[in-house]
Amino acid sequence: MALANTLQRVMTVIRAKTLHLFSIALLLLTFGPVSAATDPRIVIILDDLGYRQTDTAALSLPQGVTFSVLPFTPLGRSLADKASAQGRDIMLHMPMESLGADNLGPAALTSAMLPQDISATLKRSLDSLPQAIGVNNHMGSKLTEQPLAMQSVMQVVKERGLFFVDSRTTAQSVAEGVAKKMGVPALRRHIFLDHQPTTAFMKIQFARLVHRAHQHGVAVAIAHPYPQTLAFLNDALAQEFDVRLVPVSDVLPAINEKIPDTQVADALLSAPE
């Protein structure tokens, strides 16, 4: 009897929290913008692509979704070929050292590497993915905090005529700032869509993405090729939200403003690697 009562209380709490999340989503969608943008746009970058056969299901997403592909992965090149044939923007999702003991995968950039080794490794990774028109960091909570390492990265990005998106896996990242100082087109991620890969949580994050676009004109999200994320995006992007989904290359000229750190911290939440 005691166990049944306990389970009932737990289910009541879960239902209450779920209702609360949906309520927040609805509020975000109905809030009036602080400074209404005339042409609100959202960018969705799907990264971590290249390892799983299920990643190919991402090709069903609208063409405006940008793909960021890990280097030297079993399916990365073929997936990039197919996505590029669809007319998508393709990026290199470059592994960089994290603060944890994470498995970074092939060609990772680390703080133990000399500047010339960072440059050579990044060039080799870009050569393996010739469709890439930009780069964003995979993990990187340690390396993106280091200005000298980021200078080596941005020098290659600049030489190749590419752009850089700071995934902002740490609030102390200097990647975007170094890029802009070196004349590299750069922007940052504002929202992680699916670090809790549940429909309820993704609805909240998508609502925040749309709301930010209405406030500031552009909002950039990063998501991952989880089956539940792909299902959510196919459904969400079929709805009308009074925003335009655009490839990341479409917003580069518009992203030159200084985003207040308070907004970055708010967008980070518990941002994952």
ChimeraX commands (.cxc) that place a marker at each C-alpha (Angstrom):
marker #1 position 0.00,0.00,0.00 radius 0.5
marker #1 position 2.83,2.36,0.94 radius 0.5
marker #1 position 4.58,1.59,-2.36 radius 0.5
marker #1 position 1.41,2.32,-4.32 radius 0.5
marker #1 position 0.98,5.67,-2.55 radius 0.5
marker #1 position 4.59,6.58,-3.25 radius 0.5
marker #1 position 4.23,5.72,-6.95 radius 0.5
marker #1 position 1.06,7.78,-7.15 radius 0.5
marker #1 position 2.82,10.80,-5.63 radius 0.5
marker #1 position 5.74,10.42,-8.07 radius 0.5
marker #1 position 3.38,10.27,-11.05 radius 0.5
marker #1 position 1.56,13.37,-9.78 radius 0.5
marker #1 position 4.84,15.28,-9.60 radius 0.5
marker #1 position 5.87,14.15,-13.10 radius 0.5
marker #1 position 2.52,15.21,-14.57 radius 0.5
marker #1 position 2.76,18.57,-12.82 radius 0.5
marker #1 position 6.28,19.19,-14.12 radius 0.5
marker #1 position 5.31,18.21,-17.66 radius 0.5
marker #1 position 2.33,20.57,-17.56 radius 0.5
marker #1 position 4.62,23.30,-16.26 radius 0.5
marker #1 position 7.05,22.81,-19.17 radius 0.5
marker #1 position 4.25,23.01,-21.73 radius 0.5
marker #1 position 2.91,26.13,-20.03 radius 0.5
marker #1 position 6.29,27.82,-20.33 radius 0.5
marker #1 position 6.44,26.89,-24.02 radius 0.5
marker #1 position 3.04,28.42,-24.65 radius 0.5
marker #1 position 4.01,31.57,-22.78 radius 0.5
marker #1 position 7.19,31.94,-24.81 radius 0.5
marker #1 position 5.28,31.56,-28.04 radius 0.5
marker #1 position 2.71,34.19,-27.08 radius 0.5
marker #1 position 5.08,36.78,-25.58 radius 0.5
marker #1 position 5.34,39.90,-27.65 radius 0.5
marker #1 position 8.88,40.62,-28.85 radius 0.5
marker #1 position 10.87,43.25,-26.98 radius 0.5
marker #1 position 12.02,44.76,-30.28 radius 0.5
marker #1 position 10.15,43.10,-33.11 radius 0.5
marker #1 position 12.33,41.90,-35.98 radius 0.5
marker #1 position 10.98,42.52,-39.47 radius 0.5
marker #1 position 12.34,39.25,-40.86 radius 0.5
marker #1 position 12.92,36.78,-38.01 radius 0.5
marker #1 position 15.06,33.81,-39.04 radius 0.5
marker #1 position 16.16,30.62,-37.32 radius 0.5
marker #1 position 19.23,28.51,-38.08 radius 0.5
marker #1 position 19.37,24.86,-37.05 radius 0.5
marker #1 position 22.74,23.12,-37.21 radius 0.5
marker #1 position 22.56,19.35,-36.91 radius 0.5
marker #1 position 25.96,18.12,-35.80 radius 0.5
marker #1 position 27.66,14.90,-34.59 radius 0.5
marker #1 position 26.91,13.40,-38.00 radius 0.5
marker #1 position 28.91,10.57,-39.51 radius 0.5
marker #1 position 29.00,7.57,-37.19 radius 0.5
marker #1 position 25.57,5.93,-37.18 radius 0.5
marker #1 position 23.62,4.44,-40.04 radius 0.5
marker #1 position 20.56,6.12,-38.54 radius 0.5
marker #1 position 22.15,9.50,-39.30 radius 0.5
marker #1 position 20.99,9.10,-42.89 radius 0.5
marker #1 position 17.42,9.69,-41.67 radius 0.5
marker #1 position 18.43,13.33,-41.21 radius 0.5
marker #1 position 18.26,13.70,-44.99 radius 0.5
marker #1 position 14.47,13.82,-44.58 radius 0.5
marker #1 position 14.70,17.17,-42.78 radius 0.5
marker #1 position 13.93,20.40,-44.64 radius 0.5
marker #1 position 16.76,21.62,-46.87 radius 0.5
marker #1 position 17.31,24.67,-44.66 radius 0.5
marker #1 position 18.74,22.52,-41.85 radius 0.5
marker #1 position 22.54,22.78,-41.90 radius 0.5
marker #1 position 24.61,19.59,-41.48 radius 0.5
marker #1 position 27.87,19.56,-39.51 radius 0.5
marker #1 position 29.85,16.38,-40.11 radius 0.5
marker #1 position 32.60,14.83,-37.99 radius 0.5
marker #1 position 35.88,14.15,-39.84 radius 0.5
marker #1 position 37.11,10.66,-40.71 radius 0.5
marker #1 position 33.89,8.92,-39.70 radius 0.5
marker #1 position 32.50,5.83,-41.47 radius 0.5
marker #1 position 29.54,7.62,-43.06 radius 0.5
marker #1 position 30.66,11.24,-42.96 radius 0.5
marker #1 position 31.81,11.68,-46.55 radius 0.5
marker #1 position 28.88,9.84,-48.16 radius 0.5
marker #1 position 26.39,11.67,-45.95 radius 0.5
marker #1 position 27.99,15.00,-46.85 radius 0.5
marker #1 position 27.79,14.09,-50.56 radius 0.5
marker #1 position 24.07,13.31,-50.31 radius 0.5
marker #1 position 23.32,16.38,-48.19 radius 0.5
marker #1 position 25.29,18.62,-50.52 radius 0.5
marker #1 position 23.34,17.22,-53.48 radius 0.5
marker #1 position 20.18,18.35,-51.68 radius 0.5
marker #1 position 21.56,21.88,-51.64 radius 0.5
marker #1 position 22.32,21.98,-47.92 radius 0.5
marker #1 position 25.05,23.93,-46.17 radius 0.5
marker #1 position 27.74,21.51,-44.95 radius 0.5
marker #1 position 30.12,22.24,-42.09 radius 0.5
marker #1 position 33.05,20.44,-40.49 radius 0.5
marker #1 position 32.28,19.47,-36.89 radius 0.5
marker #1 position 35.85,19.64,-35.59 radius 0.5
marker #1 position 36.67,17.67,-32.41 radius 0.5
marker #1 position 38.39,19.77,-29.74 radius 0.5
marker #1 position 39.62,18.97,-26.26 radius 0.5
marker #1 position 37.07,19.09,-23.46 radius 0.5
marker #1 position 37.40,19.61,-19.73 radius 0.5
marker #1 position 36.21,16.06,-19.13 radius 0.5
marker #1 position 37.65,12.71,-20.11 radius 0.5
marker #1 position 35.55,12.48,-23.26 radius 0.5
marker #1 position 36.32,10.31,-26.27 radius 0.5
marker #1 position 36.88,12.98,-28.91 radius 0.5
marker #1 position 37.25,10.68,-31.90 radius 0.5
marker #1 position 39.69,11.02,-34.83 radius 0.5
marker #1 position 41.72,14.16,-35.56 radius 0.5
marker #1 position 40.94,15.91,-32.27 radius 0.5
marker #1 position 42.68,19.20,-31.50 radius 0.5
marker #1 position 44.20,19.33,-28.00 radius 0.5
marker #1 position 46.06,21.80,-25.83 radius 0.5
marker #1 position 49.16,19.58,-25.95 radius 0.5
marker #1 position 49.55,20.19,-29.68 radius 0.5
marker #1 position 51.91,22.78,-31.14 radius 0.5
marker #1 position 50.30,25.51,-33.25 radius 0.5
marker #1 position 51.61,23.95,-36.46 radius 0.5
marker #1 position 50.12,20.60,-35.45 radius 0.5
marker #1 position 46.73,22.18,-34.82 radius 0.5
marker #1 position 46.88,23.82,-38.24 radius 0.5
marker #1 position 47.97,20.64,-40.01 radius 0.5
marker #1 position 45.30,18.51,-38.35 radius 0.5
marker #1 position 42.54,20.99,-39.15 radius 0.5
marker #1 position 43.70,21.26,-42.77 radius 0.5
marker #1 position 43.71,17.47,-43.10 radius 0.5
marker #1 position 40.20,17.29,-41.68 radius 0.5
marker #1 position 38.95,19.99,-44.06 radius 0.5
marker #1 position 40.55,18.17,-46.98 radius 0.5
marker #1 position 38.58,15.06,-46.01 radius 0.5
marker #1 position 35.31,17.01,-46.28 radius 0.5
marker #1 position 35.61,19.31,-49.31 radius 0.5
marker #1 position 31.92,20.27,-49.15 radius 0.5
marker #1 position 32.45,22.14,-45.87 radius 0.5
marker #1 position 31.92,25.89,-46.05 radius 0.5
marker #1 position 32.36,26.44,-42.31 radius 0.5
marker #1 position 33.55,24.90,-39.06 radius 0.5
marker #1 position 32.11,24.47,-35.58 radius 0.5
marker #1 position 33.63,22.83,-32.53 radius 0.5
marker #1 position 32.71,19.36,-31.33 radius 0.5
marker #1 position 33.08,19.43,-27.53 radius 0.5
marker #1 position 35.97,21.85,-26.97 radius 0.5
marker #1 position 35.14,23.21,-23.53 radius 0.5
marker #1 position 38.89,23.28,-22.77 radius 0.5
marker #1 position 40.41,24.25,-26.10 radius 0.5
marker #1 position 37.97,27.03,-26.97 radius 0.5
marker #1 position 39.03,28.84,-23.79 radius 0.5
marker #1 position 42.61,29.14,-25.09 radius 0.5
marker #1 position 43.33,32.17,-27.32 radius 0.5
marker #1 position 46.55,30.84,-28.87 radius 0.5
marker #1 position 44.94,27.58,-29.92 radius 0.5
marker #1 position 41.97,29.46,-31.34 radius 0.5
marker #1 position 44.30,31.73,-33.31 radius 0.5
marker #1 position 45.79,28.64,-34.98 radius 0.5
marker #1 position 42.30,27.38,-35.80 radius 0.5
marker #1 position 41.06,30.70,-37.15 radius 0.5
marker #1 position 44.14,31.24,-39.30 radius 0.5
marker #1 position 43.31,28.07,-41.23 radius 0.5
marker #1 position 39.61,28.95,-41.38 radius 0.5
marker #1 position 40.52,32.38,-42.76 radius 0.5
marker #1 position 42.99,30.99,-45.32 radius 0.5
marker #1 position 40.31,28.63,-46.61 radius 0.5
marker #1 position 37.71,31.40,-46.89 radius 0.5
marker #1 position 35.38,29.68,-44.42 radius 0.5
marker #1 position 33.36,30.80,-41.39 radius 0.5
marker #1 position 33.28,29.61,-37.78 radius 0.5
marker #1 position 30.37,28.88,-35.46 radius 0.5
marker #1 position 31.20,28.80,-31.76 radius 0.5
marker #1 position 29.17,25.93,-30.29 radius 0.5
marker #1 position 29.59,27.60,-26.86 radius 0.5
marker #1 position 30.21,24.45,-24.85 radius 0.5
marker #1 position 31.72,26.75,-22.22 radius 0.5
marker #1 position 30.72,30.25,-21.19 radius 0.5
marker #1 position 34.44,31.13,-21.16 radius 0.5
marker #1 position 34.90,30.39,-24.87 radius 0.5
marker #1 position 37.02,32.91,-26.75 radius 0.5
marker #1 position 36.51,31.28,-30.15 radius 0.5
marker #1 position 34.01,33.77,-31.58 radius 0.5
marker #1 position 35.96,36.77,-30.31 radius 0.5
marker #1 position 39.27,35.54,-31.74 radius 0.5
marker #1 position 37.60,34.76,-35.06 radius 0.5
marker #1 position 36.15,38.24,-35.40 radius 0.5
marker #1 position 39.42,39.92,-34.40 radius 0.5
marker #1 position 41.15,37.95,-37.16 radius 0.5
marker #1 position 38.53,38.85,-39.74 radius 0.5
marker #1 position 36.84,35.45,-39.86 radius 0.5
marker #1 position 33.05,35.52,-40.31 radius 0.5
marker #1 position 31.73,34.09,-37.06 radius 0.5
marker #1 position 28.64,33.61,-34.97 radius 0.5
marker #1 position 27.59,31.66,-31.92 radius 0.5
marker #1 position 25.06,29.08,-30.91 radius 0.5
marker #1 position 22.21,30.52,-28.86 radius 0.5
marker #1 position 20.14,27.43,-28.05 radius 0.5
marker #1 position 20.91,23.74,-27.55 radius 0.5
marker #1 position 17.73,22.08,-28.72 radius 0.5
marker #1 position 17.99,18.55,-27.41 radius 0.5
marker #1 position 20.46,18.06,-24.57 radius 0.5
marker #1 position 17.42,16.57,-22.89 radius 0.5
marker #1 position 16.09,14.55,-25.86 radius 0.5
marker #1 position 12.44,14.54,-24.84 radius 0.5
marker #1 position 9.58,16.05,-26.77 radius 0.5
marker #1 position 8.54,18.22,-23.83 radius 0.5
marker #1 position 12.02,19.70,-23.43 radius 0.5
marker #1 position 12.55,20.21,-27.17 radius 0.5
marker #1 position 9.25,22.10,-27.36 radius 0.5
marker #1 position 10.53,24.47,-24.69 radius 0.5
marker #1 position 13.83,25.01,-26.48 radius 0.5
marker #1 position 12.20,25.44,-29.87 radius 0.5
marker #1 position 9.86,28.02,-28.37 radius 0.5
marker #1 position 12.86,29.89,-26.97 radius 0.5
marker #1 position 14.52,29.73,-30.38 radius 0.5
marker #1 position 11.48,31.24,-32.10 radius 0.5
marker #1 position 11.09,33.89,-29.40 radius 0.5
marker #1 position 14.73,34.93,-29.70 radius 0.5
marker #1 position 14.41,35.21,-33.46 radius 0.5
marker #1 position 11.45,37.55,-33.02 radius 0.5
marker #1 position 13.43,39.62,-30.53 radius 0.5
marker #1 position 16.78,39.82,-32.32 radius 0.5
marker #1 position 16.14,38.87,-35.92 radius 0.5
marker #1 position 18.27,35.71,-35.88 radius 0.5
marker #1 position 18.55,32.74,-33.53 radius 0.5
marker #1 position 20.97,29.82,-33.93 radius 0.5
marker #1 position 20.30,26.35,-32.54 radius 0.5
marker #1 position 22.36,23.18,-32.42 radius 0.5
marker #1 position 20.71,19.77,-32.42 radius 0.5
marker #1 position 21.79,16.17,-32.88 radius 0.5
marker #1 position 20.65,13.27,-35.07 radius 0.5
marker #1 position 18.81,11.37,-32.34 radius 0.5
marker #1 position 15.74,9.61,-33.73 radius 0.5
marker #1 position 13.50,11.53,-31.32 radius 0.5
marker #1 position 15.10,14.84,-32.41 radius 0.5
marker #1 position 14.60,14.10,-36.10 radius 0.5
marker #1 position 10.96,13.19,-35.48 radius 0.5
marker #1 position 10.44,16.37,-33.46 radius 0.5
marker #1 position 12.08,18.61,-36.06 radius 0.5
marker #1 position 10.16,17.12,-38.97 radius 0.5
marker #1 position 6.96,17.90,-37.08 radius 0.5
marker #1 position 7.95,21.30,-35.66 radius 0.5
marker #1 position 9.35,22.65,-38.92 radius 0.5
marker #1 position 6.11,21.80,-40.69 radius 0.5
marker #1 position 4.25,24.24,-38.42 radius 0.5
marker #1 position 3.83,28.00,-38.85 radius 0.5
marker #1 position 5.83,30.09,-36.35 radius 0.5
marker #1 position 6.20,33.35,-38.29 radius 0.5
marker #1 position 9.92,32.73,-38.68 radius 0.5
marker #1 position 12.00,31.51,-41.61 radius 0.5
marker #1 position 14.32,28.52,-41.40 radius 0.5
marker #1 position 17.49,29.46,-43.30 radius 0.5
marker #1 position 20.91,27.87,-43.88 radius 0.5
marker #1 position 23.66,29.16,-41.64 radius 0.5
marker #1 position 25.38,30.90,-44.58 radius 0.5
marker #1 position 22.32,33.13,-45.02 radius 0.5
marker #1 position 22.78,34.87,-41.68 radius 0.5
marker #1 position 26.53,35.40,-41.56 radius 0.5
marker #1 position 26.39,39.05,-42.75 radius 0.5
marker #1 position 23.75,39.78,-40.09 radius 0.5
marker #1 position 25.66,38.39,-37.12 radius 0.5
marker #1 position 28.08,41.12,-36.18 radius 0.5
marker #1 position 26.41,42.47,-33.10 radius 0.5
marker #1 position 27.74,41.97,-29.60 radius 0.5
marker #1 position 25.43,39.54,-27.78 radius 0.5
marker #1 position 25.30,40.41,-24.05 radius 0.5
marker #1 position 26.91,37.74,-21.86 radius 0.5
marker #1 position 23.71,37.53,-19.80 radius 0.5
marker #1 position 21.87,36.24,-22.86 radius 0.5
marker #1 position 24.63,33.71,-23.52 radius 0.5
marker #1 position 24.49,32.42,-19.96 radius 0.5
marker #1 position 20.72,32.13,-20.17 radius 0.5
marker #1 position 20.92,30.24,-23.44 radius 0.5
marker #1 position 23.58,27.87,-22.15 radius 0.5
marker #1 position 21.54,26.38,-19.30 radius 0.5
marker #1 position 23.46,23.17,-18.65 radius 0.5
marker #1 position 24.99,23.11,-22.11 radius 0.5
marker #1 position 26.50,19.72,-22.91 radius 0.5
marker #1 position 29.71,18.90,-24.74 radius 0.5
marker link #1:1,2 radius 0.2
marker link #1:2,3 radius 0.2
marker link #1:3,4 radius 0.2
marker link #1:4,5 radius 0.2
marker link #1:5,6 radius 0.2
marker link #1:6,7 radius 0.2
marker link #1:7,8 radius 0.2
marker link #1:8,9 radius 0.2
marker link #1:9,10 radius 0.2
marker link #1:10,11 radius 0.2
marker link #1:11,12 radius 0.2
marker link #1:12,13 radius 0.2
marker link #1:13,14 radius 0.2
marker link #1:14,15 radius 0.2
marker link #1:15,16 radius 0.2
marker link #1:16,17 radius 0.2
marker link #1:17,18 radius 0.2
marker link #1:18,19 radius 0.2
marker link #1:19,20 radius 0.2
marker link #1:20,21 radius 0.2
marker link #1:21,22 radius 0.2
marker link #1:22,23 radius 0.2
marker link #1:23,24 radius 0.2
marker link #1:24,25 radius 0.2
marker link #1:25,26 radius 0.2
marker link #1:26,27 radius 0.2
marker link #1:27,28 radius 0.2
marker link #1:28,29 radius 0.2
marker link #1:29,30 radius 0.2
marker link #1:30,31 radius 0.2
marker link #1:31,32 radius 0.2
marker link #1:32,33 radius 0.2
marker link #1:33,34 radius 0.2
marker link #1:34,35 radius 0.2
marker link #1:35,36 radius 0.2
marker link #1:36,37 radius 0.2
marker link #1:37,38 radius 0.2
marker link #1:38,39 radius 0.2
marker link #1:39,40 radius 0.2
marker link #1:40,41 radius 0.2
marker link #1:41,42 radius 0.2
marker link #1:42,43 radius 0.2
marker link #1:43,44 radius 0.2
marker link #1:44,45 radius 0.2
marker link #1:45,46 radius 0.2
marker link #1:46,47 radius 0.2
marker link #1:47,48 radius 0.2
marker link #1:48,49 radius 0.2
marker link #1:49,50 radius 0.2
marker link #1:50,51 radius 0.2
marker link #1:51,52 radius 0.2
marker link #1:52,53 radius 0.2
marker link #1:53,54 radius 0.2
marker link #1:54,55 radius 0.2
marker link #1:55,56 radius 0.2
marker link #1:56,57 radius 0.2
marker link #1:57,58 radius 0.2
marker link #1:58,59 radius 0.2
marker link #1:59,60 radius 0.2
marker link #1:60,61 radius 0.2
marker link #1:61,62 radius 0.2
marker link #1:62,63 radius 0.2
marker link #1:63,64 radius 0.2
marker link #1:64,65 radius 0.2
marker link #1:65,66 radius 0.2
marker link #1:66,67 radius 0.2
marker link #1:67,68 radius 0.2
marker link #1:68,69 radius 0.2
marker link #1:69,70 radius 0.2
marker link #1:70,71 radius 0.2
marker link #1:71,72 radius 0.2
marker link #1:72,73 radius 0.2
marker link #1:73,74 radius 0.2
marker link #1:74,75 radius 0.2
marker link #1:75,76 radius 0.2
marker link #1:76,77 radius 0.2
marker link #1:77,78 radius 0.2
marker link #1:78,79 radius 0.2
marker link #1:79,80 radius 0.2
marker link #1:80,81 radius 0.2
marker link #1:81,82 radius 0.2
marker link #1:82,83 radius 0.2
marker link #1:83,84 radius 0.2
marker link #1:84,85 radius 0.2
marker link #1:85,86 radius 0.2
marker link #1:86,87 radius 0.2
marker link #1:87,88 radius 0.2
marker link #1:88,89 radius 0.2
marker link #1:89,90 radius 0.2
marker link #1:90,91 radius 0.2
marker link #1:91,92 radius 0.2
marker link #1:92,93 radius 0.2
marker link #1:93,94 radius 0.2
marker link #1:94,95 radius 0.2
marker link #1:95,96 radius 0.2
marker link #1:96,97 radius 0.2
marker link #1:97,98 radius 0.2
marker link #1:98,99 radius 0.2
marker link #1:99,100 radius 0.2
marker link #1:100,101 radius 0.2
marker link #1:101,102 radius 0.2
marker link #1:102,103 radius 0.2
marker link #1:103,104 radius 0.2
marker link #1:104,105 radius 0.2
marker link #1:105,106 radius 0.2
marker link #1:106,107 radius 0.2
marker link #1:107,108 radius 0.2
marker link #1:108,109 radius 0.2
marker link #1:109,110 radius 0.2
marker link #1:110,111 radius 0.2
marker link #1:111,112 radius 0.2
marker link #1:112,113 radius 0.2
marker link #1:113,114 radius 0.2
marker link #1:114,115 radius 0.2
marker link #1:115,116 radius 0.2
marker link #1:116,117 radius 0.2
marker link #1:117,118 radius 0.2
marker link #1:118,119 radius 0.2
marker link #1:119,120 radius 0.2
marker link #1:120,121 radius 0.2
marker link #1:121,122 radius 0.2
marker link #1:122,123 radius 0.2
marker link #1:123,124 radius 0.2
marker link #1:124,125 radius 0.2
marker link #1:125,126 radius 0.2
marker link #1:126,127 radius 0.2
marker link #1:127,128 radius 0.2
marker link #1:128,129 radius 0.2
marker link #1:129,130 radius 0.2
marker link #1:130,131 radius 0.2
marker link #1:131,132 radius 0.2
marker link #1:132,133 radius 0.2
marker link #1:133,134 radius 0.2
marker link #1:134,135 radius 0.2
marker link #1:135,136 radius 0.2
marker link #1:136,137 radius 0.2
marker link #1:137,138 radius 0.2
marker link #1:138,139 radius 0.2
marker link #1:139,140 radius 0.2
marker link #1:140,141 radius 0.2
marker link #1:141,142 radius 0.2
marker link #1:142,143 radius 0.2
marker link #1:143,144 radius 0.2
marker link #1:144,145 radius 0.2
marker link #1:145,146 radius 0.2
marker link #1:146,147 radius 0.2
marker link #1:147,148 radius 0.2
marker link #1:148,149 radius 0.2
marker link #1:149,150 radius 0.2
marker link #1:150,151 radius 0.2
marker link #1:151,152 radius 0.2
marker link #1:152,153 radius 0.2
marker link #1:153,154 radius 0.2
marker link #1:154,155 radius 0.2
marker link #1:155,156 radius 0.2
marker link #1:156,157 radius 0.2
marker link #1:157,158 radius 0.2
marker link #1:158,159 radius 0.2
marker link #1:159,160 radius 0.2
marker link #1:160,161 radius 0.2
marker link #1:161,162 radius 0.2
marker link #1:162,163 radius 0.2
marker link #1:163,164 radius 0.2
marker link #1:164,165 radius 0.2
marker link #1:165,166 radius 0.2
marker link #1:166,167 radius 0.2
marker link #1:167,168 radius 0.2
marker link #1:168,169 radius 0.2
marker link #1:169,170 radius 0.2
marker link #1:170,171 radius 0.2
marker link #1:171,172 radius 0.2
marker link #1:172,173 radius 0.2
marker link #1:173,174 radius 0.2
marker link #1:174,175 radius 0.2
marker link #1:175,176 radius 0.2
marker link #1:176,177 radius 0.2
marker link #1:177,178 radius 0.2
marker link #1:178,179 radius 0.2
marker link #1:179,180 radius 0.2
marker link #1:180,181 radius 0.2
marker link #1:181,182 radius 0.2
marker link #1:182,183 radius 0.2
marker link #1:183,184 radius 0.2
marker link #1:184,185 radius 0.2
marker link #1:185,186 radius 0.2
marker link #1:186,187 radius 0.2
marker link #1:187,188 radius 0.2
marker link #1:188,189 radius 0.2
marker link #1:189,190 radius 0.2
marker link #1:190,191 radius 0.2
marker link #1:191,192 radius 0.2
marker link #1:192,193 radius 0.2
marker link #1:193,194 radius 0.2
marker link #1:194,195 radius 0.2
marker link #1:195,196 radius 0.2
marker link #1:196,197 radius 0.2
marker link #1:197,198 radius 0.2
marker link #1:198,199 radius 0.2
marker link #1:199,200 radius 0.2
marker link #1:200,201 radius 0.2
marker link #1:201,202 radius 0.2
marker link #1:202,203 radius 0.2
marker link #1:203,204 radius 0.2
marker link #1:204,205 radius 0.2
marker link #1:205,206 radius 0.2
marker link #1:206,207 radius 0.2
marker link #1:207,208 radius 0.2
marker link #1:208,209 radius 0.2
marker link #1:209,210 radius 0.2
marker link #1:210,211 radius 0.2
marker link #1:211,212 radius 0.2
marker link #1:212,213 radius 0.2
marker link #1:213,214 radius 0.2
marker link #1:214,215 radius 0.2
marker link #1:215,216 radius 0.2
marker link #1:216,217 radius 0.2
marker link #1:217,218 radius 0.2
marker link #1:218,219 radius 0.2
marker link #1:219,220 radius 0.2
marker link #1:220,221 radius 0.2
marker link #1:221,222 radius 0.2
marker link #1:222,223 radius 0.2
marker link #1:223,224 radius 0.2
marker link #1:224,225 radius 0.2
marker link #1:225,226 radius 0.2
marker link #1:226,227 radius 0.2
marker link #1:227,228 radius 0.2
marker link #1:228,229 radius 0.2
marker link #1:229,230 radius 0.2
marker link #1:230,231 radius 0.2
marker link #1:231,232 radius 0.2
marker link #1:232,233 radius 0.2
marker link #1:233,234 radius 0.2
marker link #1:234,235 radius 0.2
marker link #1:235,236 radius 0.2
marker link #1:236,237 radius 0.2
marker link #1:237,238 radius 0.2
marker link #1:238,239 radius 0.2
marker link #1:239,240 radius 0.2
marker link #1:240,241 radius 0.2
marker link #1:241,242 radius 0.2
marker link #1:242,243 radius 0.2
marker link #1:243,244 radius 0.2
marker link #1:244,245 radius 0.2
marker link #1:245,246 radius 0.2
marker link #1:246,247 radius 0.2
marker link #1:247,248 radius 0.2
marker link #1:248,249 radius 0.2
marker link #1:249,250 radius 0.2
marker link #1:250,251 radius 0.2
marker link #1:251,252 radius 0.2
marker link #1:252,253 radius 0.2
marker link #1:253,254 radius 0.2
marker link #1:254,255 radius 0.2
marker link #1:255,256 radius 0.2
marker link #1:256,257 radius 0.2
marker link #1:257,258 radius 0.2
marker link #1:258,259 radius 0.2
marker link #1:259,260 radius 0.2
marker link #1:260,261 radius 0.2
marker link #1:261,262 radius 0.2
marker link #1:262,263 radius 0.2
marker link #1:263,264 radius 0.2
marker link #1:264,265 radius 0.2
marker link #1:265,266 radius 0.2
marker link #1:266,267 radius 0.2
marker link #1:267,268 radius 0.2
marker link #1:268,269 radius 0.2
marker link #1:269,270 radius 0.2
marker link #1:270,271 radius 0.2
marker link #1:271,272 radius 0.2
marker link #1:272,273 radius 0.2
view
